[in-house]
Amino acid sequence: LTVGPSGSFNVLVQDTLTEVAQSVAVLLGTMKGDRTMVPDYGVDDPTFATPNAGAIVQAVNQWEPRAAVAVTVSPMADNVQQGVNVQVALAAEASS
């Protein structure tokens, strides 16, 4: 739920690619343990770890089954940090 420029509320239609992609973004922005009622929701804190594409795919499969993701991890220009690209599609569309 967001507020638009006119002050009205913007709502995403459920089960659209935009809504599913937003749900995946929330999942990937949540560290395990952040939600006390669902402590396993989210991903491991990536601060001091190399990004794990398999763990990201596994988390999305567990918590957002409407999404099909393709994850690539690549070195950044400084060759120290890792860049993570997550492409989201609707699971029904990806399987057809």
C-alpha positions in Angstrom: 0.0 0.0 0.0 1.5 3.3 -1.0 0.2 6.9 -1.2 0.1 8.5 -4.7 1.0 12.0 -5.6 -2.6 13.1 -5.3 -2.8 11.7 -1.7 -4.9 8.7 -2.7 -3.9 5.2 -1.9 -2.3 3.0 -4.6 -3.1 -0.7 -4.3 -1.4 -3.5 -6.2 -3.8 -6.1 -7.8 -3.1 -9.5 -6.2 -1.3 -12.2 -8.1 0.0 -9.8 -10.8 3.7 -9.9 -11.7 4.2 -6.5 -10.0 2.6 -7.8 -6.7 4.6 -11.0 -6.7 7.9 -9.2 -7.5 7.2 -6.8 -4.6 6.6 -9.8 -2.3 9.9 -11.3 -3.4 11.6 -8.0 -2.7 10.2 -7.9 0.8 11.3 -11.5 1.4 14.9 -10.8 0.2 15.0 -7.6 2.2 14.1 -9.5 5.4 16.8 -11.3 7.4 15.9 -14.5 9.1 14.9 -13.8 12.7 13.6 -10.3 11.9 10.0 -11.5 12.2 9.6 -12.9 15.6 6.4 -14.8 14.8 7.9 -16.4 11.7 11.7 -16.5 12.5 12.6 -18.7 9.5 11.1 -16.1 7.0 13.7 -14.3 5.0 17.3 -14.9 4.0 20.5 -15.2 5.9 22.2 -11.9 6.6 24.5 -11.3 3.6 26.6 -8.6 5.2 29.7 -10.8 5.7 28.9 -13.7 3.4 29.2 -14.4 -0.3 25.8 -14.3 -1.9 24.3 -17.8 -2.3 22.1 -18.1 -5.4 20.8 -21.5 -4.3 19.7 -20.2 -0.9 17.9 -17.3 -2.5 16.0 -19.6 -4.9 15.2 -22.0 -2.0 13.8 -19.1 0.1 11.6 -17.9 -2.7 10.4 -21.4 -3.4 9.5 -21.8 0.2 7.9 -18.5 1.0 6.6 -17.2 -2.4 5.5 -20.2 -4.5 3.8 -17.8 -7.0 7.2 -16.7 -8.2 9.8 -18.3 -10.4 13.2 -16.7 -10.0 16.5 -16.7 -11.9 19.4 -15.6 -9.7 22.9 -14.6 -10.9 25.8 -13.6 -8.7 28.6 -11.7 -10.4 31.7 -9.7 -9.1 31.4 -6.0 -9.0 34.0 -3.7 -10.6 36.2 -3.8 -7.5 36.2 -7.6 -7.5 35.6 -7.5 -3.8 31.8 -7.2 -3.6 29.3 -9.5 -5.3 26.4 -8.2 -7.3 23.1 -10.2 -7.1 20.5 -10.0 -9.9 17.1 -11.6 -9.2 14.7 -11.9 -12.1 11.1 -12.7 -11.2 8.4 -14.3 -13.3 5.1 -15.7 -12.3 5.5 -19.5 -11.6 2.5 -20.4 -13.8 4.1 -18.5 -16.8 7.6 -19.9 -16.2 6.3 -23.5 -16.3 4.4 -23.1 -19.6 
